[in-house]
């Protein structure tokens, strides 16, 4: 059986739904990394992950896998 060095194996992209839109991102990432890949600043968003508001302290341990559903709300400051 022939083996392939791990550094040459590309991670397949996964499909997830973000704010109702099908998006792709690399597999094997945690939630903060996925948010950054999608162009969000993690410190400025709230995330509903598969129907549950996910506490920020759990984000770093939360893997994102095929078919996950994220609703991302951006926090906007300001006012008068």
PyMOL Python script that loads the backbone (N, CA, C, O; Angstrom):
from pymol import cmd

cmd.read_pdbstr("""\
ATOM      1  N   UNK A   1       0.843  -1.178   0.000  1.00  0.00           N
ATOM      2  CA  UNK A   1       0.000   0.000   0.000  1.00  0.00           C
ATOM      3  C   UNK A   1       0.884   1.236   0.000  1.00  0.00           C
ATOM      4  O   UNK A   1       1.798   1.357   0.816  1.00  0.00           O
ATOM      5  N   UNK A   2       0.611   2.142  -0.908  1.00  0.00           N
ATOM      6  CA  UNK A   2       1.414   3.357  -1.034  1.00  0.00           C
ATOM      7  C   UNK A   2       0.856   4.441  -0.110  1.00  0.00           C
ATOM      8  O   UNK A   2      -0.358   4.623  -0.028  1.00  0.00           O
ATOM      9  N   UNK A   3       1.725   5.145   0.573  1.00  0.00           N
ATOM     10  CA  UNK A   3       1.282   6.239   1.431  1.00  0.00           C
ATOM     11  C   UNK A   3       1.640   7.570   0.792  1.00  0.00           C
ATOM     12  O   UNK A   3       2.604   7.677   0.035  1.00  0.00           O
ATOM     13  N   UNK A   4       0.847   8.575   1.110  1.00  0.00           N
ATOM     14  CA  UNK A   4       1.075   9.924   0.599  1.00  0.00           C
ATOM     15  C   UNK A   4       1.508  10.778   1.772  1.00  0.00           C
ATOM     16  O   UNK A   4       0.849  10.757   2.811  1.00  0.00           O
ATOM     17  N   UNK A   5       2.593  11.531   1.645  1.00  0.00           N
ATOM     18  CA  UNK A   5       3.003  12.408   2.754  1.00  0.00           C
ATOM     19  C   UNK A   5       1.873  13.366   3.123  1.00  0.00           C
ATOM     20  O   UNK A   5       1.208  13.923   2.250  1.00  0.00           O
ATOM     21  N   UNK A   6       1.665  13.552   4.423  1.00  0.00           N
ATOM     22  CA  UNK A   6       0.542  14.361   4.883  1.00  0.00           C
ATOM     23  C   UNK A   6       0.623  15.816   4.426  1.00  0.00           C
ATOM     24  O   UNK A   6      -0.415  16.452   4.238  1.00  0.00           O
ATOM     25  N   UNK A   7       1.819  16.356   4.243  1.00  0.00           N
ATOM     26  CA  UNK A   7       1.919  17.747   3.837  1.00  0.00           C
ATOM     27  C   UNK A   7       1.435  17.994   2.413  1.00  0.00           C
ATOM     28  O   UNK A   7       1.212  19.144   2.034  1.00  0.00           O
ATOM     29  N   UNK A   8       1.268  16.937   1.615  1.00  0.00           N
ATOM     30  CA  UNK A   8       0.785  17.110   0.247  1.00  0.00           C
ATOM     31  C   UNK A   8      -0.705  16.811   0.112  1.00  0.00           C
ATOM     32  O   UNK A   8      -1.271  16.988  -0.966  1.00  0.00           O
ATOM     33  N   UNK A   9      -1.346  16.361   1.185  1.00  0.00           N
ATOM     34  CA  UNK A   9      -2.767  16.041   1.130  1.00  0.00           C
ATOM     35  C   UNK A   9      -3.559  17.318   1.389  1.00  0.00           C
ATOM     36  O   UNK A   9      -3.453  17.922   2.457  1.00  0.00           O
ATOM     37  N   UNK A  10      -4.355  17.722   0.400  1.00  0.00           N
ATOM     38  CA  UNK A  10      -5.173  18.923   0.558  1.00  0.00           C
ATOM     39  C   UNK A  10      -6.424  18.585   1.350  1.00  0.00           C
ATOM     40  O   UNK A  10      -6.997  17.506   1.201  1.00  0.00           O
ATOM     41  N   UNK A  11      -6.841  19.521   2.193  1.00  0.00           N
ATOM     42  CA  UNK A  11      -8.078  19.325   2.931  1.00  0.00           C
ATOM     43  C   UNK A  11      -9.235  19.668   2.000  1.00  0.00           C
ATOM     44  O   UNK A  11      -9.260  20.737   1.389  1.00  0.00           O
ATOM     45  N   UNK A  12     -10.177  18.760   1.901  1.00  0.00           N
ATOM     46  CA  UNK A  12     -11.333  18.995   1.061  1.00  0.00           C
ATOM     47  C   UNK A  12     -12.192  20.103   1.661  1.00  0.00           C
ATOM     48  O   UNK A  12     -12.343  20.179   2.880  1.00  0.00           O
ATOM     49  N   UNK A  13     -12.756  20.960   0.813  1.00  0.00           N
ATOM     50  CA  UNK A  13     -13.648  21.978   1.341  1.00  0.00           C
ATOM     51  C   UNK A  13     -14.958  21.337   1.804  1.00  0.00           C
ATOM     52  O   UNK A  13     -15.359  20.284   1.308  1.00  0.00           O
ATOM     53  N   UNK A  14     -15.603  21.980   2.745  1.00  0.00           N
ATOM     54  CA  UNK A  14     -16.907  21.537   3.221  1.00  0.00           C
ATOM     55  C   UNK A  14     -17.929  22.605   2.870  1.00  0.00           C
ATOM     56  O   UNK A  14     -17.584  23.768   2.663  1.00  0.00           O
ATOM     57  N   UNK A  15     -19.189  22.196   2.807  1.00  0.00           N
ATOM     58  CA  UNK A  15     -20.287  23.130   2.563  1.00  0.00           C
ATOM     59  C   UNK A  15     -21.030  23.367   3.864  1.00  0.00           C
ATOM     60  O   UNK A  15     -21.412  22.422   4.553  1.00  0.00           O
ATOM     61  N   UNK A  16     -21.232  24.623   4.193  1.00  0.00           N
ATOM     62  CA  UNK A  16     -21.999  25.010   5.370  1.00  0.00           C
ATOM     63  C   UNK A  16     -22.995  26.077   4.932  1.00  0.00           C
ATOM     64  O   UNK A  16     -22.851  26.663   3.859  1.00  0.00           O
ATOM     65  N   UNK A  17     -23.995  26.325   5.755  1.00  0.00           N
ATOM     66  CA  UNK A  17     -24.958  27.378   5.469  1.00  0.00           C
ATOM     67  C   UNK A  17     -24.699  28.524   6.428  1.00  0.00           C
ATOM     68  O   UNK A  17     -24.680  28.336   7.645  1.00  0.00           O
ATOM     69  N   UNK A  18     -24.498  29.721   5.872  1.00  0.00           N
ATOM     70  CA  UNK A  18     -24.235  30.909   6.679  1.00  0.00           C
ATOM     71  C   UNK A  18     -25.284  31.966   6.309  1.00  0.00           C
ATOM     72  O   UNK A  18     -25.350  32.431   5.171  1.00  0.00           O
ATOM     73  N   UNK A  19     -26.090  32.325   7.296  1.00  0.00           N
ATOM     74  CA  UNK A  19     -27.162  33.304   7.083  1.00  0.00           C
ATOM     75  C   UNK A  19     -28.022  32.940   5.878  1.00  0.00           C
ATOM     76  O   UNK A  19     -28.374  33.800   5.070  1.00  0.00           O
ATOM     77  N   UNK A  20     -28.357  31.652   5.767  1.00  0.00           N
ATOM     78  CA  UNK A  20     -29.233  31.170   4.713  1.00  0.00           C
ATOM     79  C   UNK A  20     -28.570  30.936   3.366  1.00  0.00           C
ATOM     80  O   UNK A  20     -29.242  30.534   2.416  1.00  0.00           O
ATOM     81  N   UNK A  21     -27.268  31.177   3.261  1.00  0.00           N
ATOM     82  CA  UNK A  21     -26.540  31.030   1.996  1.00  0.00           C
ATOM     83  C   UNK A  21     -25.542  29.890   2.100  1.00  0.00           C
ATOM     84  O   UNK A  21     -24.802  29.789   3.079  1.00  0.00           O
ATOM     85  N   UNK A  22     -25.525  29.025   1.078  1.00  0.00           N
ATOM     86  CA  UNK A  22     -24.560  27.923   1.056  1.00  0.00           C
ATOM     87  C   UNK A  22     -23.171  28.484   0.789  1.00  0.00           C
ATOM     88  O   UNK A  22     -22.964  29.194  -0.195  1.00  0.00           O
ATOM     89  N   UNK A  23     -22.223  28.169   1.660  1.00  0.00           N
ATOM     90  CA  UNK A  23     -20.842  28.650   1.527  1.00  0.00           C
ATOM     91  C   UNK A  23     -19.895  27.479   1.666  1.00  0.00           C
ATOM     92  O   UNK A  23     -20.263  26.429   2.194  1.00  0.00           O
ATOM     93  N   UNK A  24     -18.663  27.660   1.189  1.00  0.00           N
ATOM     94  CA  UNK A  24     -17.643  26.635   1.347  1.00  0.00           C
ATOM     95  C   UNK A  24     -16.491  27.191   2.158  1.00  0.00           C
ATOM     96  O   UNK A  24     -16.182  28.381   2.099  1.00  0.00           O
ATOM     97  N   UNK A  25     -15.859  26.304   2.921  1.00  0.00           N
ATOM     98  CA  UNK A  25     -14.669  26.668   3.683  1.00  0.00           C
ATOM     99  C   UNK A  25     -13.817  25.410   3.832  1.00  0.00           C
ATOM    100  O   UNK A  25     -14.306  24.301   3.620  1.00  0.00           O
ATOM    101  N   UNK A  26     -12.552  25.575   4.192  1.00  0.00           N
ATOM    102  CA  UNK A  26     -11.699  24.398   4.387  1.00  0.00           C
ATOM    103  C   UNK A  26     -12.214  23.529   5.540  1.00  0.00           C
ATOM    104  O   UNK A  26     -12.783  24.039   6.506  1.00  0.00           O
ATOM    105  N   UNK A  27     -12.013  22.241   5.431  1.00  0.00           N
ATOM    106  CA  UNK A  27     -12.401  21.345   6.525  1.00  0.00           C
ATOM    107  C   UNK A  27     -11.361  21.417   7.635  1.00  0.00           C
ATOM    108  O   UNK A  27     -10.240  21.880   7.424  1.00  0.00           O
ATOM    109  N   UNK A  28     -11.743  20.956   8.811  1.00  0.00           N
ATOM    110  CA  UNK A  28     -10.807  20.862   9.919  1.00  0.00           C
ATOM    111  C   UNK A  28     -10.612  22.136  10.709  1.00  0.00           C
ATOM    112  O   UNK A  28      -9.683  22.229  11.511  1.00  0.00           O
ATOM    113  N   UNK A  29     -11.491  23.143  10.495  1.00  0.00           N
ATOM    114  CA  UNK A  29     -11.341  24.415  11.204  1.00  0.00           C
ATOM    115  C   UNK A  29     -12.313  24.521  12.367  1.00  0.00           C
ATOM    116  O   UNK A  29     -13.375  23.898  12.375  1.00  0.00           O
ATOM    117  N   UNK A  30     -11.924  25.322  13.346  1.00  0.00           N
ATOM    118  CA  UNK A  30     -12.827  25.639  14.447  1.00  0.00           C
ATOM    119  C   UNK A  30     -13.627  26.881  14.063  1.00  0.00           C
ATOM    120  O   UNK A  30     -13.336  27.536  13.062  1.00  0.00           O
ATOM    121  N   UNK A  31     -14.627  27.191  14.861  1.00  0.00           N
ATOM    122  CA  UNK A  31     -15.529  28.292  14.555  1.00  0.00           C
ATOM    123  C   UNK A  31     -14.820  29.629  14.334  1.00  0.00           C
ATOM    124  O   UNK A  31     -15.115  30.290  13.338  1.00  0.00           O
ATOM    125  N   UNK A  32     -13.896  30.069  15.207  1.00  0.00           N
ATOM    126  CA  UNK A  32     -13.243  31.353  14.942  1.00  0.00           C
ATOM    127  C   UNK A  32     -12.498  31.390  13.608  1.00  0.00           C
ATOM    128  O   UNK A  32     -12.516  32.409  12.917  1.00  0.00           O
ATOM    129  N   UNK A  33     -11.848  30.292  13.244  1.00  0.00           N
ATOM    130  CA  UNK A  33     -11.119  30.246  11.975  1.00  0.00           C
ATOM    131  C   UNK A  33     -12.075  30.307  10.790  1.00  0.00           C
ATOM    132  O   UNK A  33     -11.777  30.955   9.787  1.00  0.00           O
ATOM    133  N   UNK A  34     -13.212  29.644  10.897  1.00  0.00           N
ATOM    134  CA  UNK A  34     -14.212  29.696   9.819  1.00  0.00           C
ATOM    135  C   UNK A  34     -14.740  31.122   9.679  1.00  0.00           C
ATOM    136  O   UNK A  34     -14.873  31.626   8.564  1.00  0.00           O
ATOM    137  N   UNK A  35     -15.038  31.768  10.793  1.00  0.00           N
ATOM    138  CA  UNK A  35     -15.530  33.149  10.734  1.00  0.00           C
ATOM    139  C   UNK A  35     -14.526  34.044  10.021  1.00  0.00           C
ATOM    140  O   UNK A  35     -14.906  34.861   9.182  1.00  0.00           O
ATOM    141  N   UNK A  36     -13.258  33.897  10.348  1.00  0.00           N
ATOM    142  CA  UNK A  36     -12.222  34.703   9.696  1.00  0.00           C
ATOM    143  C   UNK A  36     -12.133  34.374   8.208  1.00  0.00           C
ATOM    144  O   UNK A  36     -11.980  35.278   7.387  1.00  0.00           O
ATOM    145  N   UNK A  37     -12.227  33.088   7.848  1.00  0.00           N
ATOM    146  CA  UNK A  37     -12.204  32.681   6.443  1.00  0.00           C
ATOM    147  C   UNK A  37     -13.350  33.337   5.661  1.00  0.00           C
ATOM    148  O   UNK A  37     -13.211  33.651   4.479  1.00  0.00           O
ATOM    149  N   UNK A  38     -14.471  33.536   6.338  1.00  0.00           N
ATOM    150  CA  UNK A  38     -15.650  34.114   5.691  1.00  0.00           C
ATOM    151  C   UNK A  38     -15.641  35.640   5.721  1.00  0.00           C
ATOM    152  O   UNK A  38     -16.561  36.275   5.205  1.00  0.00           O
ATOM    153  N   UNK A  39     -14.611  36.232   6.320  1.00  0.00           N
ATOM    154  CA  UNK A  39     -14.483  37.681   6.324  1.00  0.00           C
ATOM    155  C   UNK A  39     -15.068  38.392   7.528  1.00  0.00           C
ATOM    156  O   UNK A  39     -15.177  39.618   7.530  1.00  0.00           O
ATOM    157  N   UNK A  40     -15.444  37.646   8.548  1.00  0.00           N
ATOM    158  CA  UNK A  40     -15.971  38.258   9.770  1.00  0.00           C
ATOM    159  C   UNK A  40     -14.849  38.512  10.766  1.00  0.00           C
ATOM    160  O   UNK A  40     -13.816  37.843  10.745  1.00  0.00           O
ATOM    161  N   UNK A  41     -15.065  39.475  11.625  1.00  0.00           N
ATOM    162  CA  UNK A  41     -14.173  39.692  12.770  1.00  0.00           C
ATOM    163  C   UNK A  41     -14.844  39.020  13.960  1.00  0.00           C
ATOM    164  O   UNK A  41     -15.832  39.542  14.477  1.00  0.00           O
ATOM    165  N   UNK A  42     -14.328  37.867  14.411  1.00  0.00           N
ATOM    166  CA  UNK A  42     -15.008  37.095  15.456  1.00  0.00           C
ATOM    167  C   UNK A  42     -15.368  37.891  16.707  1.00  0.00           C
ATOM    168  O   UNK A  42     -16.378  37.607  17.351  1.00  0.00           O
ATOM    169  N   UNK A  43     -14.555  38.880  17.057  1.00  0.00           N
ATOM    170  CA  UNK A  43     -14.842  39.639  18.275  1.00  0.00           C
ATOM    171  C   UNK A  43     -16.055  40.562  18.107  1.00  0.00           C
ATOM    172  O   UNK A  43     -16.534  41.133  19.086  1.00  0.00           O
ATOM    173  N   UNK A  44     -16.554  40.711  16.871  1.00  0.00           N
ATOM    174  CA  UNK A  44     -17.670  41.630  16.616  1.00  0.00           C
ATOM    175  C   UNK A  44     -18.943  40.927  16.147  1.00  0.00           C
ATOM    176  O   UNK A  44     -19.818  41.559  15.555  1.00  0.00           O
ATOM    177  N   UNK A  45     -19.050  39.622  16.410  1.00  0.00           N
ATOM    178  CA  UNK A  45     -20.241  38.898  15.985  1.00  0.00           C
ATOM    179  C   UNK A  45     -20.803  38.037  17.115  1.00  0.00           C
ATOM    180  O   UNK A  45     -20.122  37.710  18.087  1.00  0.00           O
ATOM    181  N   UNK A  46     -22.059  37.691  16.942  1.00  0.00           N
ATOM    182  CA  UNK A  46     -22.738  36.694  17.773  1.00  0.00           C
ATOM    183  C   UNK A  46     -23.108  35.579  16.811  1.00  0.00           C
ATOM    184  O   UNK A  46     -23.508  35.844  15.677  1.00  0.00           O
ATOM    185  N   UNK A  47     -22.978  34.324  17.255  1.00  0.00           N
ATOM    186  CA  UNK A  47     -23.221  33.192  16.355  1.00  0.00           C
ATOM    187  C   UNK A  47     -24.268  32.251  16.931  1.00  0.00           C
ATOM    188  O   UNK A  47     -24.188  31.818  18.081  1.00  0.00           O
ATOM    189  N   UNK A  48     -25.260  31.948  16.086  1.00  0.00           N
ATOM    190  CA  UNK A  48     -26.181  30.849  16.359  1.00  0.00           C
ATOM    191  C   UNK A  48     -25.637  29.668  15.565  1.00  0.00           C
ATOM    192  O   UNK A  48     -25.529  29.730  14.340  1.00  0.00           O
ATOM    193  N   UNK A  49     -25.301  28.607  16.262  1.00  0.00           N
ATOM    194  CA  UNK A  49     -24.644  27.447  15.657  1.00  0.00           C
ATOM    195  C   UNK A  49     -25.612  26.275  15.699  1.00  0.00           C
ATOM    196  O   UNK A  49     -25.921  25.761  16.774  1.00  0.00           O
ATOM    197  N   UNK A  50     -26.090  25.852  14.536  1.00  0.00           N
ATOM    198  CA  UNK A  50     -27.062  24.755  14.448  1.00  0.00           C
ATOM    199  C   UNK A  50     -28.257  24.976  15.378  1.00  0.00           C
ATOM    200  O   UNK A  50     -28.716  24.059  16.059  1.00  0.00           O
ATOM    201  N   UNK A  51     -28.747  26.217  15.387  1.00  0.00           N
ATOM    202  CA  UNK A  51     -29.968  26.535  16.127  1.00  0.00           C
ATOM    203  C   UNK A  51     -29.780  26.953  17.569  1.00  0.00           C
ATOM    204  O   UNK A  51     -30.765  27.230  18.254  1.00  0.00           O
ATOM    205  N   UNK A  52     -28.543  27.010  18.057  1.00  0.00           N
ATOM    206  CA  UNK A  52     -28.270  27.373  19.446  1.00  0.00           C
ATOM    207  C   UNK A  52     -27.257  28.499  19.490  1.00  0.00           C
ATOM    208  O   UNK A  52     -26.235  28.453  18.807  1.00  0.00           O
ATOM    209  N   UNK A  53     -27.549  29.526  20.309  1.00  0.00           N
ATOM    210  CA  UNK A  53     -26.559  30.584  20.518  1.00  0.00           C
ATOM    211  C   UNK A  53     -25.379  29.949  21.241  1.00  0.00           C
ATOM    212  O   UNK A  53     -25.522  29.425  22.346  1.00  0.00           O
ATOM    213  N   UNK A  54     -24.220  30.003  20.609  1.00  0.00           N
ATOM    214  CA  UNK A  54     -23.036  29.348  21.165  1.00  0.00           C
ATOM    215  C   UNK A  54     -22.245  30.347  22.003  1.00  0.00           C
ATOM    216  O   UNK A  54     -21.807  31.373  21.483  1.00  0.00           O
ATOM    217  N   UNK A  55     -22.055  30.061  23.304  1.00  0.00           N
ATOM    218  CA  UNK A  55     -21.261  30.962  24.140  1.00  0.00           C
ATOM    219  C   UNK A  55     -19.850  31.132  23.587  1.00  0.00           C
ATOM    220  O   UNK A  55     -19.215  30.164  23.171  1.00  0.00           O
ATOM    221  N   UNK A  56     -19.376  32.352  23.588  1.00  0.00           N
ATOM    222  CA  UNK A  56     -18.069  32.685  23.017  1.00  0.00           C
ATOM    223  C   UNK A  56     -16.944  31.821  23.597  1.00  0.00           C
ATOM    224  O   UNK A  56     -16.014  31.482  22.866  1.00  0.00           O
ATOM    225  N   UNK A  57     -16.993  31.458  24.863  1.00  0.00           N
ATOM    226  CA  UNK A  57     -15.917  30.670  25.469  1.00  0.00           C
ATOM    227  C   UNK A  57     -15.852  29.259  24.888  1.00  0.00           C
ATOM    228  O   UNK A  57     -14.864  28.562  25.115  1.00  0.00           O
ATOM    229  N   UNK A  58     -16.870  28.812  24.147  1.00  0.00           N
ATOM    230  CA  UNK A  58     -16.854  27.490  23.525  1.00  0.00           C
ATOM    231  C   UNK A  58     -16.382  27.513  22.074  1.00  0.00           C
ATOM    232  O   UNK A  58     -16.148  26.457  21.486  1.00  0.00           O
ATOM    233  N   UNK A  59     -16.240  28.687  21.497  1.00  0.00           N
ATOM    234  CA  UNK A  59     -15.920  28.797  20.072  1.00  0.00           C
ATOM    235  C   UNK A  59     -14.618  28.094  19.701  1.00  0.00           C
ATOM    236  O   UNK A  59     -14.571  27.384  18.696  1.00  0.00           O
ATOM    237  N   UNK A  60     -13.572  28.275  20.483  1.00  0.00           N
ATOM    238  CA  UNK A  60     -12.252  27.737  20.115  1.00  0.00           C
ATOM    239  C   UNK A  60     -12.243  26.209  20.070  1.00  0.00           C
ATOM    240  O   UNK A  60     -11.409  25.616  19.386  1.00  0.00           O
ATOM    241  N   UNK A  61     -13.166  25.566  20.796  1.00  0.00           N
ATOM    242  CA  UNK A  61     -13.224  24.106  20.804  1.00  0.00           C
ATOM    243  C   UNK A  61     -14.282  23.564  19.853  1.00  0.00           C
ATOM    244  O   UNK A  61     -14.438  22.349  19.733  1.00  0.00           O
ATOM    245  N   UNK A  62     -15.015  24.452  19.172  1.00  0.00           N
ATOM    246  CA  UNK A  62     -16.122  24.016  18.328  1.00  0.00           C
ATOM    247  C   UNK A  62     -15.685  23.774  16.888  1.00  0.00           C
ATOM    248  O   UNK A  62     -15.443  24.732  16.153  1.00  0.00           O
ATOM    249  N   UNK A  63     -15.578  22.510  16.468  1.00  0.00           N
ATOM    250  CA  UNK A  63     -15.259  22.251  15.067  1.00  0.00           C
ATOM    251  C   UNK A  63     -16.461  22.571  14.186  1.00  0.00           C
ATOM    252  O   UNK A  63     -17.609  22.419  14.604  1.00  0.00           O
ATOM    253  N   UNK A  64     -16.187  23.008  12.981  1.00  0.00           N
ATOM    254  CA  UNK A  64     -17.242  23.239  12.000  1.00  0.00           C
ATOM    255  C   UNK A  64     -17.118  22.138  10.956  1.00  0.00           C
ATOM    256  O   UNK A  64     -16.053  21.936  10.373  1.00  0.00           O
ATOM    257  N   UNK A  65     -18.219  21.430  10.728  1.00  0.00           N
ATOM    258  CA  UNK A  65     -18.203  20.281   9.828  1.00  0.00           C
ATOM    259  C   UNK A  65     -19.272  20.442   8.743  1.00  0.00           C
ATOM    260  O   UNK A  65     -20.118  21.334   8.806  1.00  0.00           O
ATOM    261  N   UNK A  66     -19.208  19.565   7.761  1.00  0.00           N
ATOM    262  CA  UNK A  66     -20.147  19.552   6.644  1.00  0.00           C
ATOM    263  C   UNK A  66     -21.590  19.698   7.133  1.00  0.00           C
ATOM    264  O   UNK A  66     -22.011  19.023   8.072  1.00  0.00           O
ATOM    265  N   UNK A  67     -22.330  20.583   6.486  1.00  0.00           N
ATOM    266  CA  UNK A  67     -23.768  20.799   6.707  1.00  0.00           C
ATOM    267  C   UNK A  67     -24.105  21.578   7.976  1.00  0.00           C
ATOM    268  O   UNK A  67     -25.286  21.720   8.296  1.00  0.00           O
ATOM    269  N   UNK A  68     -23.111  22.090   8.715  1.00  0.00           N
ATOM    270  CA  UNK A  68     -23.447  22.941   9.856  1.00  0.00           C
ATOM    271  C   UNK A  68     -24.156  24.187   9.359  1.00  0.00           C
ATOM    272  O   UNK A  68     -23.964  24.620   8.223  1.00  0.00           O
ATOM    273  N   UNK A  69     -24.983  24.759  10.234  1.00  0.00           N
ATOM    274  CA  UNK A  69     -25.744  25.959   9.899  1.00  0.00           C
ATOM    275  C   UNK A  69     -25.377  27.056  10.892  1.00  0.00           C
ATOM    276  O   UNK A  69     -25.534  26.892  12.101  1.00  0.00           O
ATOM    277  N   UNK A  70     -24.885  28.183  10.361  1.00  0.00           N
ATOM    278  CA  UNK A  70     -24.509  29.323  11.190  1.00  0.00           C
ATOM    279  C   UNK A  70     -25.373  30.522  10.834  1.00  0.00           C
ATOM    280  O   UNK A  70     -25.605  30.809   9.660  1.00  0.00           O
ATOM    281  N   UNK A  71     -25.837  31.205  11.844  1.00  0.00           N
ATOM    282  CA  UNK A  71     -26.456  32.520  11.669  1.00  0.00           C
ATOM    283  C   UNK A  71     -25.507  33.469  12.373  1.00  0.00           C
ATOM    284  O   UNK A  71     -25.283  33.354  13.578  1.00  0.00           O
ATOM    285  N   UNK A  72     -24.951  34.400  11.627  1.00  0.00           N
ATOM    286  CA  UNK A  72     -23.944  35.316  12.161  1.00  0.00           C
ATOM    287  C   UNK A  72     -24.538  36.722  12.180  1.00  0.00           C
ATOM    288  O   UNK A  72     -24.967  37.242  11.151  1.00  0.00           O
ATOM    289  N   UNK A  73     -24.555  37.324  13.362  1.00  0.00           N
ATOM    290  CA  UNK A  73     -25.066  38.677  13.524  1.00  0.00           C
ATOM    291  C   UNK A  73     -23.897  39.575  13.911  1.00  0.00           C
ATOM    292  O   UNK A  73     -23.193  39.315  14.887  1.00  0.00           O
ATOM    293  N   UNK A  74     -23.704  40.627  13.136  1.00  0.00           N
ATOM    294  CA  UNK A  74     -22.616  41.572  13.406  1.00  0.00           C
ATOM    295  C   UNK A  74     -23.091  42.596  14.428  1.00  0.00           C
ATOM    296  O   UNK A  74     -24.186  43.147  14.319  1.00  0.00           O
ATOM    297  N   UNK A  75     -22.250  42.837  15.413  1.00  0.00           N
ATOM    298  CA  UNK A  75     -22.525  43.839  16.437  1.00  0.00           C
ATOM    299  C   UNK A  75     -22.120  45.198  15.879  1.00  0.00           C
ATOM    300  O   UNK A  75     -20.983  45.395  15.451  1.00  0.00           O
ATOM    301  N   UNK A  76     -23.058  46.120  15.892  1.00  0.00           N
ATOM    302  CA  UNK A  76     -22.790  47.467  15.377  1.00  0.00           C
ATOM    303  C   UNK A  76     -22.911  48.439  16.523  1.00  0.00           C
ATOM    304  O   UNK A  76     -23.929  48.482  17.215  1.00  0.00           O
ATOM    305  N   UNK A  77     -21.846  49.234  16.724  1.00  0.00           N
ATOM    306  CA  UNK A  77     -21.862  50.244  17.777  1.00  0.00           C
ATOM    307  C   UNK A  77     -22.389  51.554  17.252  1.00  0.00           C
ATOM    308  O   UNK A  77     -22.582  51.729  16.049  1.00  0.00           O
ATOM    309  N   UNK A  78     -22.614  52.452  18.147  1.00  0.00           N
ATOM    310  CA  UNK A  78     -23.058  53.780  17.747  1.00  0.00           C
ATOM    311  C   UNK A  78     -24.294  54.202  18.504  1.00  0.00           C
ATOM    312  O   UNK A  78     -24.637  53.640  19.545  1.00  0.00           O
ATOM    313  N   UNK A  79     -24.932  55.170  17.977  1.00  0.00           N
ATOM    314  CA  UNK A  79     -26.120  55.705  18.624  1.00  0.00           C
ATOM    315  C   UNK A  79     -25.996  57.192  18.779  1.00  0.00           C
ATOM    316  O   UNK A  79     -24.995  57.796  18.392  1.00  0.00           O
ATOM    317  N   UNK A  80     -27.022  57.775  19.347  1.00  0.00           N
ATOM    318  CA  UNK A  80     -26.975  59.235  19.526  1.00  0.00           C
ATOM    319  C   UNK A  80     -27.345  59.616  20.928  1.00  0.00           C
ATOM    320  O   UNK A  80     -27.361  60.801  21.262  1.00  0.00           O
TER     321      UNK A  80
END
""", "prot")
cmd.dss("prot")
cmd.show_as("cartoon", "prot")
cmd.util.cbc("prot")
cmd.orient("prot")
